[in-house]
Amino acid sequence: MSDAYVVGDPDGLSPLLTELRDTVARELHAQYALRGERIELADLPEVAHQVTLRVDEMLRRLR
């Protein structure tokens, strides 16, 4: 996935919040593509879990 849509003005967000936003967006994009461009309501717990794992990885990398 290109980062083109997340570069530029960070809307006044701190670097940490910008990184968090970008991480969440990348994982949601990946989940959307993985699930055939449709996320079913029943899939939301798994999608949330995957997003949480990506955020945890990002935070560990920044420490």
Secondary structure, DSSP 8 states (H G I E B T S, - for coil): --SGGG-S--TT--HHHHHHHHHHHHHHHHHHHHTTS---GGGHHHHHHHHHHHHHHHHHHH-
